[in-house]
Amino acid sequence: MQVRHWDRLGNGGLDFTELGFGAAPLGNLYRAISEAEAQSVLTRAWDGGVRYFDTAPLYGLGLSETRLNHFLRDKPRDSYVISSKIGRLLRVCKPDQRDGFGKWFDVPARNEVYDYSYDGVMRSLEASLERLGLDRIDILYAHDLDLFNHKTATALTARLHDFMAGGYRALLDLRDQGTIKAFGAGINEWQPCQWLLERGDFDLFLLAGRYTLLEQEALESFLPMAEQRGAGIIIGGPYNSGILATGPKPGAFYNYDPAPEAILTRTAALQTICARHGTRLVDAAFQFPLRHPAVVSVIPGGQGVAEIDSNLAAAKARIPPALWADLQAQGLLHRKAPL
C-alpha cells in the first residue's frame, strides 16, 4: 500500500495510506451488519495494508467507534492513524426517541446535540477516547459545518461563527499541547472549507464527494489555497454515493439520492472512455483525486469484504496516462485538474 507523508507543522507529521477506511458503514448505515461481519471487514482492510481509519460519534450513534475499539485493541498504537470528529454530543434517550431511524439500524438509543463550543469539543474528545479505548486520537475534524446539515445560510453562518469562537480555540489548544497531531474539518461542501481556511490555521480537510470524476469545482479556489498553505486533503465519498462504483445502472445513487438523468449521462460517457482504455470506472474514480498534490488519502466506505476487495484493487490499479488526457479532451475533466 502506498503511503503519503504529511508534515505541515514540522512535528513529525502523519503517514497516510492512499487508501483509508471510512468507518460510517460500521455504524450500521442503511442496514445492520453483525459484529463478526464488521470485524471481518476491518481485518480485510488491515491485511490489505490500510492504516488510516476515520470515524465519528455520529456514525451509528457511537457504534462505529466502539467497533474500532474491538479491532484496534491489539494493534500497536503507532502502527496506524485514526481520526474522529467533534460538533455533536450524544445523549442517552429512550429507544423509541433516538435519532437516525431509517439511516442507522440496531444502534444505541442516543440523541445528537450540536455543540461546537470549547467545552463541547473537550467533552466530545473525552467520550470518543472512551468509546475507542484509546489514550489519543491523531486528528479531530469539526463535523458537518455545511448547508447539507444546517439547511439555511443563516443557520450555517451562525454555526461557523460559534465554532470559530469556541471549538476552534479548543482544537488549537489540543494541538499546541500535543494531545492531537492535527485538526481540520470534515464537510460535504468545499465552500465552508474555504471559509474556514481563510480564517484559521487548519491542517487537514476531509472533503466528501466534492472532488471526484463528476465534480471538480473546488479546483477554482479552494484546492489551490489548500495546496499553497500546506493543508492536506482527504477525499471522502470518491464514488459520489455509489454511481462511480456501480456505473449508470437503473437505480444508481448520486449524493444519497437516485441519480438524475444528467449525471447518468455523464457517468455513461466516463465509463465508455474508461472501457476504451481497459480501465474499470471505479479504479479511475479512486485514482483521480490522488493526482492532486494536496490529497493525502481517499477513504471510500465499505460494509462488506467484497467492497473492501474492490477498493484494494482500485488502490493498486495502474491507470494509462492517456485515459486522463482523453477525459480532459472530451470535456469530462476540469481544465485545471492535475493529471
SEBASE-614447 format. One record per residue (C-alpha): x, z, y. Coordinates in pm, 1 decimal. Layout:
N
<site><xx>X</xx><zz>Z</zz><yy>Y</yy></site>
...
END
This chain:
339
<site><xx>0.0</xx><zz>0.0</zz><yy>0.0</yy></site>
<site><xx>138.5</xx><zz>-99.5</zz><yy>340.6</yy></site>
<site><xx>187.9</xx><zz>184.5</zz><yy>590.3</yy></site>
<site><xx>186.4</xx><zz>170.9</zz><yy>970.9</yy></site>
<site><xx>370.0</xx><zz>442.1</zz><yy>1162.1</yy></site>
<site><xx>218.0</xx><zz>559.4</zz><yy>1489.8</yy></site>
<site><xx>402.8</xx><zz>790.9</zz><yy>1727.8</yy></site>
<site><xx>277.8</xx><zz>763.3</zz><yy>2084.1</yy></site>
<site><xx>386.1</xx><zz>1116.4</zz><yy>2177.5</yy></site>
<site><xx>727.2</xx><zz>1135.8</zz><yy>2013.6</yy></site>
<site><xx>617.1</xx><zz>1430.0</zz><yy>1797.0</yy></site>
<site><xx>686.9</xx><zz>1261.8</zz><yy>1464.3</yy></site>
<site><xx>360.7</xx><zz>1073.4</zz><yy>1465.1</yy></site>
<site><xx>145.7</xx><zz>983.9</zz><yy>1168.6</yy></site>
<site><xx>170.9</xx><zz>734.3</zz><yy>883.6</yy></site>
<site><xx>-149.4</xx><zz>540.5</zz><yy>828.5</yy></site>
<site><xx>-212.8</xx><zz>334.3</zz><yy>518.8</yy></site>
<site><xx>-351.9</xx><zz>-2.4</zz><yy>626.2</yy></site>
<site><xx>-649.2</xx><zz>70.1</zz><yy>403.6</yy></site>
<site><xx>-806.0</xx><zz>402.2</zz><yy>485.7</yy></site>
<site><xx>-1106.9</xx><zz>574.0</zz><yy>334.4</yy></site>
<site><xx>-1421.7</xx><zz>613.1</zz><yy>541.7</yy></site>
<site><xx>-1594.8</xx><zz>911.3</zz><yy>383.7</yy></site>
<site><xx>-1950.1</xx><zz>872.1</zz><yy>517.3</yy></site>
<site><xx>-2073.2</xx><zz>741.9</zz><yy>177.7</yy></site>
<site><xx>-1951.0</xx><zz>1065.5</zz><yy>17.3</yy></site>
<site><xx>-2227.7</xx><zz>1234.9</zz><yy>214.4</yy></site>
<site><xx>-2492.9</xx><zz>1054.3</zz><yy>7.1</yy></site>
<site><xx>-2551.4</xx><zz>790.5</zz><yy>272.5</yy></site>
<site><xx>-2870.2</xx><zz>596.9</zz><yy>184.5</yy></site>
<site><xx>-2851.0</xx><zz>711.7</zz><yy>-177.6</yy></site>
<site><xx>-2734.9</xx><zz>1014.0</zz><yy>-369.7</yy></site>
<site><xx>-2424.2</xx><zz>999.3</zz><yy>-584.8</yy></site>
<site><xx>-2316.1</xx><zz>1273.0</zz><yy>-821.5</yy></site>
<site><xx>-2014.6</xx><zz>1494.9</zz><yy>-767.2</yy></site>
<site><xx>-1844.3</xx><zz>1319.0</zz><yy>-1059.5</yy></site>
<site><xx>-1906.5</xx><zz>978.3</zz><yy>-901.5</yy></site>
<site><xx>-1772.4</xx><zz>1096.8</zz><yy>-567.3</yy></site>
<site><xx>-1454.5</xx><zz>1230.6</zz><yy>-724.9</yy></site>
<site><xx>-1408.2</xx><zz>908.2</zz><yy>-925.2</yy></site>
<site><xx>-1428.8</xx><zz>703.5</zz><yy>-605.0</yy></site>
<site><xx>-1171.2</xx><zz>923.5</zz><yy>-433.6</yy></site>
<site><xx>-942.1</xx><zz>913.7</zz><yy>-737.2</yy></site>
<site><xx>-955.0</xx><zz>535.0</zz><yy>-749.7</yy></site>
<site><xx>-869.6</xx><zz>511.7</zz><yy>-379.7</yy></site>
<site><xx>-581.2</xx><zz>757.7</zz><yy>-417.0</yy></site>
<site><xx>-444.1</xx><zz>579.6</zz><yy>-723.3</yy></site>
<site><xx>-456.8</xx><zz>255.2</zz><yy>-524.4</yy></site>
<site><xx>-235.5</xx><zz>406.5</zz><yy>-256.3</yy></site>
<site><xx>-488.1</xx><zz>516.1</zz><yy>8.2</yy></site>
<site><xx>-356.9</xx><zz>812.0</zz><yy>206.7</yy></site>
<site><xx>-573.9</xx><zz>817.6</zz><yy>519.0</yy></site>
<site><xx>-915.8</xx><zz>983.8</zz><yy>493.7</yy></site>
<site><xx>-1173.3</xx><zz>1005.1</zz><yy>772.1</yy></site>
<site><xx>-1474.7</xx><zz>1232.4</zz><yy>760.5</yy></site>
<site><xx>-1711.9</xx><zz>1418.7</zz><yy>994.9</yy></site>
<site><xx>-1951.9</xx><zz>1713.7</zz><yy>992.7</yy></site>
<site><xx>-2238.5</xx><zz>1465.1</zz><yy>1032.0</yy></site>
<site><xx>-2166.2</xx><zz>1285.8</zz><yy>702.4</yy></site>
<site><xx>-2407.8</xx><zz>1439.6</zz><yy>457.7</yy></site>
<site><xx>-2454.2</xx><zz>1735.4</zz><yy>694.7</yy></site>
<site><xx>-2126.6</xx><zz>1882.0</zz><yy>567.8</yy></site>
<site><xx>-2130.1</xx><zz>1736.2</zz><yy>215.6</yy></site>
<site><xx>-1858.7</xx><zz>1476.4</zz><yy>280.4</yy></site>
<site><xx>-1610.5</xx><zz>1738.7</zz><yy>399.5</yy></site>
<site><xx>-1694.5</xx><zz>1962.6</zz><yy>103.3</yy></site>
<site><xx>-1634.1</xx><zz>1682.0</zz><yy>-145.8</yy></site>
<site><xx>-1298.8</xx><zz>1603.7</zz><yy>14.3</yy></site>
<site><xx>-1213.7</xx><zz>1973.2</zz><yy>-26.2</yy></site>
<site><xx>-1257.7</xx><zz>1942.5</zz><yy>-402.5</yy></site>
<site><xx>-1045.4</xx><zz>1629.9</zz><yy>-419.6</yy></site>
<site><xx>-758.6</xx><zz>1721.3</zz><yy>-185.4</yy></site>
<site><xx>-716.7</xx><zz>2078.5</zz><yy>-306.5</yy></site>
<site><xx>-426.7</xx><zz>1999.6</zz><yy>-540.5</yy></site>
<site><xx>-263.9</xx><zz>1730.4</zz><yy>-322.6</yy></site>
<site><xx>48.2</xx><zz>1816.1</zz><yy>-119.9</yy></site>
<site><xx>-72.3</xx><zz>1859.9</zz><yy>238.7</yy></site>
<site><xx>197.2</xx><zz>1634.0</zz><yy>384.7</yy></site>
<site><xx>110.2</xx><zz>1350.4</zz><yy>147.0</yy></site>
<site><xx>-199.7</xx><zz>1233.2</zz><yy>338.3</yy></site>
<site><xx>-352.9</xx><zz>1207.0</zz><yy>685.4</yy></site>
<site><xx>-702.3</xx><zz>1339.9</zz><yy>749.2</yy></site>
<site><xx>-931.3</xx><zz>1311.3</zz><yy>1049.1</yy></site>
<site><xx>-1263.2</xx><zz>1471.7</zz><yy>1127.4</yy></site>
<site><xx>-1484.7</xx><zz>1483.1</zz><yy>1433.2</yy></site>
<site><xx>-1635.5</xx><zz>1706.1</zz><yy>1697.1</yy></site>
<site><xx>-1952.6</xx><zz>1677.7</zz><yy>1904.3</yy></site>
<site><xx>-2209.1</xx><zz>1813.7</zz><yy>1661.4</yy></site>
<site><xx>-2255.3</xx><zz>2162.9</zz><yy>1523.3</yy></site>
<site><xx>-2459.3</xx><zz>2221.8</zz><yy>1208.4</yy></site>
<site><xx>-2723.3</xx><zz>2493.6</zz><yy>1194.5</yy></site>
<site><xx>-2891.0</xx><zz>2619.9</zz><yy>879.5</yy></site>
<site><xx>-3262.7</xx><zz>2542.7</zz><yy>864.0</yy></site>
<site><xx>-3549.7</xx><zz>2528.6</zz><yy>618.3</yy></site>
<site><xx>-3517.8</xx><zz>2239.3</zz><yy>367.9</yy></site>
<site><xx>-3825.7</xx><zz>2058.1</zz><yy>499.1</yy></site>
<site><xx>-3694.7</xx><zz>2078.5</zz><yy>856.5</yy></site>
<site><xx>-3347.3</xx><zz>1933.5</zz><yy>807.6</yy></site>
<site><xx>-3220.7</xx><zz>1625.1</zz><yy>986.4</yy></site>
<site><xx>-3143.1</xx><zz>1288.7</zz><yy>831.4</yy></site>
<site><xx>-3436.3</xx><zz>1226.5</zz><yy>596.5</yy></site>
<site><xx>-3414.2</xx><zz>863.8</zz><yy>483.2</yy></site>
<site><xx>-3044.0</xx><zz>848.8</zz><yy>569.1</yy></site>
<site><xx>-2881.2</xx><zz>1140.6</zz><yy>385.0</yy></site>
<site><xx>-3004.1</xx><zz>1229.1</zz><yy>35.4</yy></site>
<site><xx>-2968.2</xx><zz>1557.8</zz><yy>-154.2</yy></site>
<site><xx>-2771.0</xx><zz>1723.9</zz><yy>122.7</yy></site>
<site><xx>-2759.5</xx><zz>2077.5</zz><yy>270.3</yy></site>
<site><xx>-3051.2</xx><zz>2184.5</zz><yy>491.4</yy></site>
<site><xx>-2897.1</xx><zz>2158.3</zz><yy>835.2</yy></site>
<site><xx>-2991.6</xx><zz>2052.9</zz><yy>1186.2</yy></site>
<site><xx>-2745.7</xx><zz>1865.7</zz><yy>1407.5</yy></site>
<site><xx>-2686.4</xx><zz>2010.6</zz><yy>1753.1</yy></site>
<site><xx>-2488.9</xx><zz>1802.1</zz><yy>2002.2</yy></site>
<site><xx>-2217.9</xx><zz>2011.5</zz><yy>2165.2</yy></site>
<site><xx>-1926.1</xx><zz>1851.5</zz><yy>2348.7</yy></site>
<site><xx>-1821.1</xx><zz>2174.1</zz><yy>2522.5</yy></site>
<site><xx>-1486.4</xx><zz>2353.4</zz><yy>2497.7</yy></site>
<site><xx>-1633.9</xx><zz>2624.0</zz><yy>2277.6</yy></site>
<site><xx>-1824.8</xx><zz>2365.0</zz><yy>2075.7</yy></site>
<site><xx>-1500.4</xx><zz>2188.0</zz><yy>1984.3</yy></site>
<site><xx>-1339.1</xx><zz>2513.3</zz><yy>1871.8</yy></site>
<site><xx>-1640.1</xx><zz>2613.3</zz><yy>1663.5</yy></site>
<site><xx>-1665.6</xx><zz>2266.0</zz><yy>1510.9</yy></site>
<site><xx>-1297.9</xx><zz>2265.4</zz><yy>1414.9</yy></site>
<site><xx>-1326.8</xx><zz>2610.1</zz><yy>1255.8</yy></site>
<site><xx>-1628.7</xx><zz>2502.5</zz><yy>1049.5</yy></site>
<site><xx>-1462.3</xx><zz>2177.0</zz><yy>940.3</yy></site>
<site><xx>-1148.1</xx><zz>2360.4</zz><yy>829.4</yy></site>
<site><xx>-1366.1</xx><zz>2593.0</zz><yy>623.0</yy></site>
<site><xx>-1560.1</xx><zz>2308.8</zz><yy>457.3</yy></site>
<site><xx>-1240.5</xx><zz>2110.4</zz><yy>392.5</yy></site>
<site><xx>-1048.2</xx><zz>2413.0</zz><yy>266.9</yy></site>
<site><xx>-753.7</xx><zz>2321.1</zz><yy>489.5</yy></site>
<site><xx>-544.3</xx><zz>2503.2</zz><yy>745.9</yy></site>
<site><xx>-501.2</xx><zz>2197.7</zz><yy>968.7</yy></site>
<site><xx>-659.5</xx><zz>1862.8</zz><yy>1048.5</yy></site>
<site><xx>-435.3</xx><zz>1584.6</zz><yy>1175.1</yy></site>
<site><xx>-679.3</xx><zz>1406.4</zz><yy>1408.9</yy></site>
<site><xx>-1002.1</xx><zz>1507.3</zz><yy>1580.3</yy></site>
<site><xx>-1232.9</xx><zz>1241.4</zz><yy>1723.5</yy></site>
<site><xx>-1514.9</xx><zz>1301.3</zz><yy>1970.7</yy></site>
<site><xx>-1803.9</xx><zz>1158.4</zz><yy>1773.8</yy></site>
<site><xx>-2073.8</xx><zz>912.5</zz><yy>1880.7</yy></site>
<site><xx>-2037.8</xx><zz>909.2</zz><yy>2259.0</yy></site>
<site><xx>-2229.6</xx><zz>582.5</zz><yy>2275.0</yy></site>
<site><xx>-2561.9</xx><zz>424.8</zz><yy>2363.8</yy></site>
<site><xx>-2649.6</xx><zz>381.4</zz><yy>1997.9</yy></site>
<site><xx>-2680.5</xx><zz>759.5</zz><yy>1963.2</yy></site>
<site><xx>-2776.8</xx><zz>878.6</zz><yy>2311.5</yy></site>
<site><xx>-3025.1</xx><zz>596.1</zz><yy>2379.1</yy></site>
<site><xx>-3001.1</xx><zz>562.2</zz><yy>2759.4</yy></site>
<site><xx>-2717.3</xx><zz>502.2</zz><yy>3003.7</yy></site>
<site><xx>-2815.6</xx><zz>816.7</zz><yy>3193.3</yy></site>
<site><xx>-2803.0</xx><zz>1035.6</zz><yy>2882.5</yy></site>
<site><xx>-2473.0</xx><zz>884.0</zz><yy>2769.2</yy></site>
<site><xx>-2312.6</xx><zz>931.2</zz><yy>3110.8</yy></site>
<site><xx>-2416.6</xx><zz>1295.6</zz><yy>3108.8</yy></site>
<site><xx>-2265.4</xx><zz>1346.8</zz><yy>2761.9</yy></site>
<site><xx>-1941.4</xx><zz>1173.6</zz><yy>2863.4</yy></site>
<site><xx>-1905.0</xx><zz>1397.8</zz><yy>3167.4</yy></site>
<site><xx>-1989.7</xx><zz>1706.9</zz><yy>2960.6</yy></site>
<site><xx>-1717.9</xx><zz>1610.6</zz><yy>2715.6</yy></site>
<site><xx>-1452.8</xx><zz>1544.0</zz><yy>2980.1</yy></site>
<site><xx>-1532.0</xx><zz>1877.0</zz><yy>3148.4</yy></site>
<site><xx>-1514.1</xx><zz>2078.9</zz><yy>2827.1</yy></site>
<site><xx>-1437.3</xx><zz>1924.3</zz><yy>2490.2</yy></site>
<site><xx>-1161.1</xx><zz>1703.4</zz><yy>2624.8</yy></site>
<site><xx>-978.2</xx><zz>2009.5</zz><yy>2759.1</yy></site>
<site><xx>-1012.8</xx><zz>2178.4</zz><yy>2420.5</yy></site>
<site><xx>-861.1</xx><zz>1878.7</zz><yy>2244.1</yy></site>
<site><xx>-573.5</xx><zz>1870.5</zz><yy>2492.7</yy></site>
<site><xx>-505.8</xx><zz>2239.3</zz><yy>2425.0</yy></site>
<site><xx>-522.3</xx><zz>2192.3</zz><yy>2048.4</yy></site>
<site><xx>-276.3</xx><zz>1902.9</zz><yy>2066.9</yy></site>
<site><xx>-41.8</xx><zz>2085.5</zz><yy>2304.6</yy></site>
<site><xx>-42.9</xx><zz>2387.0</zz><yy>2071.3</yy></site>
<site><xx>36.6</xx><zz>2165.8</zz><yy>1771.5</yy></site>
<site><xx>-288.6</xx><zz>2260.2</zz><yy>1597.7</yy></site>
<site><xx>-371.1</xx><zz>1888.0</zz><yy>1573.1</yy></site>
<site><xx>-133.7</xx><zz>1592.3</zz><yy>1591.5</yy></site>
<site><xx>-362.2</xx><zz>1365.0</zz><yy>1789.9</yy></site>
<site><xx>-713.3</xx><zz>1322.1</zz><yy>1923.7</yy></site>
<site><xx>-944.2</xx><zz>1046.8</zz><yy>2036.3</yy></site>
<site><xx>-1299.5</xx><zz>924.7</zz><yy>1992.2</yy></site>
<site><xx>-1499.2</xx><zz>772.6</zz><yy>1707.7</yy></site>
<site><xx>-1753.8</xx><zz>540.0</zz><yy>1867.2</yy></site>
<site><xx>-1977.1</xx><zz>244.5</zz><yy>1779.8</yy></site>
<site><xx>-1913.2</xx><zz>62.1</zz><yy>2111.2</yy></site>
<site><xx>-1592.4</xx><zz>-36.5</zz><yy>2289.8</yy></site>
<site><xx>-1723.4</xx><zz>23.9</zz><yy>2642.9</yy></site>
<site><xx>-1731.0</xx><zz>407.7</zz><yy>2618.1</yy></site>
<site><xx>-1385.7</xx><zz>392.3</zz><yy>2456.7</yy></site>
<site><xx>-1255.9</xx><zz>213.2</zz><yy>2764.4</yy></site>
<site><xx>-1435.1</xx><zz>458.6</zz><yy>2995.0</yy></site>
<site><xx>-1258.1</xx><zz>746.2</zz><yy>2822.3</yy></site>
<site><xx>-919.5</xx><zz>575.4</zz><yy>2812.4</yy></site>
<site><xx>-941.0</xx><zz>512.0</zz><yy>3186.2</yy></site>
<site><xx>-994.0</xx><zz>883.3</zz><yy>3249.7</yy></site>
<site><xx>-792.1</xx><zz>1071.0</zz><yy>2990.2</yy></site>
<site><xx>-480.2</xx><zz>1096.4</zz><yy>2776.2</yy></site>
<site><xx>-622.3</xx><zz>970.5</zz><yy>2446.2</yy></site>
<site><xx>-418.2</xx><zz>894.4</zz><yy>2135.5</yy></site>
<site><xx>-646.1</xx><zz>709.2</zz><yy>1894.7</yy></site>
<site><xx>-986.6</xx><zz>544.4</zz><yy>1884.7</yy></site>
<site><xx>-1195.2</xx><zz>486.4</zz><yy>1576.2</yy></site>
<site><xx>-1393.5</xx><zz>178.5</zz><yy>1677.3</yy></site>
<site><xx>-1677.1</xx><zz>99.5</zz><yy>1437.3</yy></site>
<site><xx>-1792.2</xx><zz>-259.0</zz><yy>1395.3</yy></site>
<site><xx>-1674.9</xx><zz>-392.0</zz><yy>1731.4</yy></site>
<site><xx>-1358.4</xx><zz>-578.1</zz><yy>1635.4</yy></site>
<site><xx>-1444.2</xx><zz>-793.1</zz><yy>1336.9</yy></site>
<site><xx>-1467.9</xx><zz>-1158.0</zz><yy>1237.9</yy></site>
<site><xx>-1810.6</xx><zz>-1153.9</zz><yy>1403.7</yy></site>
<site><xx>-1728.9</xx><zz>-955.1</zz><yy>1719.5</yy></site>
<site><xx>-1421.7</xx><zz>-974.3</zz><yy>1942.8</yy></site>
<site><xx>-1546.2</xx><zz>-893.8</zz><yy>2293.4</yy></site>
<site><xx>-1315.9</xx><zz>-588.9</zz><yy>2300.6</yy></site>
<site><xx>-1024.4</xx><zz>-830.9</zz><yy>2345.2</yy></site>
<site><xx>-1127.4</xx><zz>-891.6</zz><yy>2705.7</yy></site>
<site><xx>-1024.9</xx><zz>-549.9</zz><yy>2836.7</yy></site>
<site><xx>-1030.4</xx><zz>-250.7</zz><yy>2601.2</yy></site>
<site><xx>-785.0</xx><zz>-361.1</zz><yy>2333.2</yy></site>
<site><xx>-521.3</xx><zz>-483.9</zz><yy>2582.5</yy></site>
<site><xx>-549.7</xx><zz>-149.7</zz><yy>2765.7</yy></site>
<site><xx>-512.0</xx><zz>43.6</zz><yy>2440.1</yy></site>
<site><xx>-204.4</xx><zz>-158.4</zz><yy>2345.6</yy></site>
<site><xx>-49.0</xx><zz>-106.1</zz><yy>2688.5</yy></site>
<site><xx>-99.0</xx><zz>270.6</zz><yy>2670.2</yy></site>
<site><xx>12.5</xx><zz>308.1</zz><yy>2309.6</yy></site>
<site><xx>-328.4</xx><zz>418.5</zz><yy>2186.6</yy></site>
<site><xx>-379.1</xx><zz>338.8</zz><yy>1819.6</yy></site>
<site><xx>-697.4</xx><zz>177.6</zz><yy>1692.7</yy></site>
<site><xx>-864.9</xx><zz>248.9</zz><yy>1360.1</yy></site>
<site><xx>-1127.5</xx><zz>-8.1</zz><yy>1269.8</yy></site>
<site><xx>-1439.5</xx><zz>122.3</zz><yy>1102.0</yy></site>
<site><xx>-1719.3</xx><zz>-99.5</zz><yy>977.1</yy></site>
<site><xx>-1498.9</xx><zz>-409.4</zz><yy>931.4</yy></site>
<site><xx>-1779.1</xx><zz>-580.8</zz><yy>739.0</yy></site>
<site><xx>-2044.7</xx><zz>-516.0</zz><yy>1008.7</yy></site>
<site><xx>-2259.8</xx><zz>-307.0</zz><yy>770.0</yy></site>
<site><xx>-2217.0</xx><zz>-545.4</zz><yy>480.8</yy></site>
<site><xx>-2267.7</xx><zz>-909.8</zz><yy>572.0</yy></site>
<site><xx>-1893.8</xx><zz>-986.3</zz><yy>587.1</yy></site>
<site><xx>-1859.6</xx><zz>-844.1</zz><yy>235.6</yy></site>
<site><xx>-2170.8</xx><zz>-994.0</zz><yy>78.5</yy></site>
<site><xx>-2183.8</xx><zz>-1320.4</zz><yy>273.4</yy></site>
<site><xx>-2501.3</xx><zz>-1459.0</zz><yy>433.6</yy></site>
<site><xx>-2730.1</xx><zz>-1394.1</zz><yy>139.6</yy></site>
<site><xx>-3100.1</xx><zz>-1312.6</zz><yy>188.4</yy></site>
<site><xx>-3139.6</xx><zz>-953.6</zz><yy>298.6</yy></site>
<site><xx>-2777.6</xx><zz>-919.9</zz><yy>414.9</yy></site>
<site><xx>-2728.1</xx><zz>-636.0</zz><yy>661.9</yy></site>
<site><xx>-2565.0</xx><zz>-655.6</zz><yy>1005.1</yy></site>
<site><xx>-2527.9</xx><zz>-336.1</zz><yy>1209.8</yy></site>
<site><xx>-2761.5</xx><zz>-145.6</zz><yy>976.3</yy></site>
<site><xx>-3047.8</xx><zz>-394.8</zz><yy>1008.2</yy></site>
<site><xx>-3134.1</xx><zz>-722.7</zz><yy>834.2</yy></site>
<site><xx>-2907.5</xx><zz>-989.3</zz><yy>981.8</yy></site>
<site><xx>-3068.0</xx><zz>-1218.0</zz><yy>1242.8</yy></site>
<site><xx>-3058.7</xx><zz>-1593.3</zz><yy>1192.3</yy></site>
<site><xx>-2772.9</xx><zz>-1649.8</zz><yy>1439.2</yy></site>
<site><xx>-2549.7</xx><zz>-1403.3</zz><yy>1252.2</yy></site>
<site><xx>-2640.5</xx><zz>-1556.9</zz><yy>916.0</yy></site>
<site><xx>-2545.4</xx><zz>-1900.0</zz><yy>1050.1</yy></site>
<site><xx>-2215.4</xx><zz>-1780.4</zz><yy>1197.6</yy></site>
<site><xx>-2127.1</xx><zz>-1593.8</zz><yy>878.1</yy></site>
<site><xx>-2201.2</xx><zz>-1904.1</zz><yy>672.4</yy></site>
<site><xx>-1959.1</xx><zz>-2101.5</zz><yy>891.0</yy></site>
<site><xx>-1691.8</xx><zz>-1833.3</zz><yy>843.3</yy></site>
<site><xx>-1747.5</xx><zz>-1833.4</zz><yy>468.0</yy></site>
<site><xx>-1722.1</xx><zz>-2213.3</zz><yy>446.1</yy></site>
<site><xx>-1385.0</xx><zz>-2220.7</zz><yy>621.0</yy></site>
<site><xx>-1255.6</xx><zz>-1928.8</zz><yy>413.5</yy></site>
<site><xx>-1354.4</xx><zz>-2114.1</zz><yy>94.9</yy></site>
<site><xx>-1172.3</xx><zz>-2423.2</zz><yy>221.4</yy></site>
<site><xx>-855.4</xx><zz>-2212.2</zz><yy>230.7</yy></site>
<site><xx>-916.2</xx><zz>-2042.4</zz><yy>-106.2</yy></site>
<site><xx>-988.1</xx><zz>-1704.6</zz><yy>53.2</yy></site>
<site><xx>-1270.2</xx><zz>-1455.7</zz><yy>-1.7</yy></site>
<site><xx>-1467.5</xx><zz>-1385.2</zz><yy>315.2</yy></site>
<site><xx>-1429.7</xx><zz>-1012.2</zz><yy>255.2</yy></site>
<site><xx>-1049.2</xx><zz>-1048.1</zz><yy>236.8</yy></site>
<site><xx>-1036.6</xx><zz>-1228.7</zz><yy>569.5</yy></site>
<site><xx>-1274.9</xx><zz>-972.6</zz><yy>722.3</yy></site>
<site><xx>-1048.8</xx><zz>-686.5</zz><yy>617.0</yy></site>
<site><xx>-722.9</xx><zz>-852.3</zz><yy>718.7</yy></site>
<site><xx>-830.3</xx><zz>-992.8</zz><yy>1056.1</yy></site>
<site><xx>-826.8</xx><zz>-665.9</zz><yy>1258.0</yy></site>
<site><xx>-481.4</xx><zz>-580.4</zz><yy>1122.8</yy></site>
<site><xx>-342.6</xx><zz>-880.5</zz><yy>1312.1</yy></site>
<site><xx>-385.8</xx><zz>-686.0</zz><yy>1635.1</yy></site>
<site><xx>-75.2</xx><zz>-479.9</zz><yy>1720.8</yy></site>
<site><xx>-278.1</xx><zz>-175.4</zz><yy>1831.1</yy></site>
<site><xx>-460.4</xx><zz>-145.7</zz><yy>1496.7</yy></site>
<site><xx>-310.3</xx><zz>107.9</zz><yy>1256.8</yy></site>
<site><xx>-572.7</xx><zz>121.1</zz><yy>980.9</yy></site>
<site><xx>-900.0</xx><zz>-30.8</zz><yy>861.9</yy></site>
<site><xx>-1149.3</xx><zz>202.4</zz><yy>693.1</yy></site>
<site><xx>-1437.7</xx><zz>36.7</zz><yy>509.9</yy></site>
<site><xx>-1673.1</xx><zz>265.6</zz><yy>324.9</yy></site>
<site><xx>-1707.1</xx><zz>275.4</zz><yy>-49.9</yy></site>
<site><xx>-1974.7</xx><zz>450.2</zz><yy>-254.6</yy></site>
<site><xx>-1867.7</xx><zz>317.4</zz><yy>-592.3</yy></site>
<site><xx>-1548.7</xx><zz>233.9</zz><yy>-778.7</yy></site>
<site><xx>-1628.1</xx><zz>-140.1</zz><yy>-765.5</yy></site>
<site><xx>-1640.3</xx><zz>-127.4</zz><yy>-384.2</yy></site>
<site><xx>-1308.3</xx><zz>58.2</zz><yy>-373.9</yy></site>
<site><xx>-1154.2</xx><zz>-203.2</zz><yy>-603.2</yy></site>
<site><xx>-1279.2</xx><zz>-478.3</zz><yy>-372.2</yy></site>
<site><xx>-1129.0</xx><zz>-301.7</zz><yy>-70.4</yy></site>
<site><xx>-797.7</xx><zz>-255.7</zz><yy>-250.8</yy></site>
<site><xx>-793.5</xx><zz>-626.1</zz><yy>-338.7</yy></site>
<site><xx>-868.7</xx><zz>-715.6</zz><yy>23.3</yy></site>
<site><xx>-581.8</xx><zz>-497.6</zz><yy>143.8</yy></site>
<site><xx>-339.1</xx><zz>-680.1</zz><yy>-85.1</yy></site>
<site><xx>-472.2</xx><zz>-1031.8</zz><yy>-24.9</yy></site>
<site><xx>-242.4</xx><zz>-1297.0</zz><yy>118.7</yy></site>
<site><xx>-422.5</xx><zz>-1499.1</zz><yy>383.6</yy></site>
<site><xx>-296.0</xx><zz>-1852.8</zz><yy>458.3</yy></site>
<site><xx>-194.2</xx><zz>-1866.0</zz><yy>827.6</yy></site>
<site><xx>-379.1</xx><zz>-2197.1</zz><yy>852.5</yy></site>
<site><xx>-707.3</xx><zz>-2012.4</zz><yy>793.2</yy></site>
<site><xx>-679.6</xx><zz>-1818.7</zz><yy>1119.4</yy></site>
<site><xx>-582.5</xx><zz>-2130.9</zz><yy>1310.7</yy></site>
<site><xx>-876.9</xx><zz>-2318.5</zz><yy>1160.6</yy></site>
<site><xx>-1122.7</xx><zz>-2042.0</zz><yy>1252.9</yy></site>
<site><xx>-990.7</xx><zz>-2035.1</zz><yy>1607.3</yy></site>
<site><xx>-1003.1</xx><zz>-2413.1</zz><yy>1639.1</yy></site>
<site><xx>-1368.1</xx><zz>-2407.1</zz><yy>1532.1</yy></site>
<site><xx>-1451.6</xx><zz>-2150.1</zz><yy>1799.5</yy></site>
<site><xx>-1517.6</xx><zz>-1874.7</zz><yy>1545.4</yy></site>
<site><xx>-1236.9</xx><zz>-1651.0</zz><yy>1673.5</yy></site>
<site><xx>-1172.1</xx><zz>-1543.7</zz><yy>2031.6</yy></site>
<site><xx>-902.8</xx><zz>-1745.0</zz><yy>2204.7</yy></site>
<site><xx>-706.1</xx><zz>-1423.7</zz><yy>2269.9</yy></site>
<site><xx>-722.5</xx><zz>-1298.1</zz><yy>1911.4</yy></site>
<site><xx>-373.5</xx><zz>-1222.1</zz><yy>1777.3</yy></site>
<site><xx>-325.3</xx><zz>-1423.5</zz><yy>1460.4</yy></site>
END
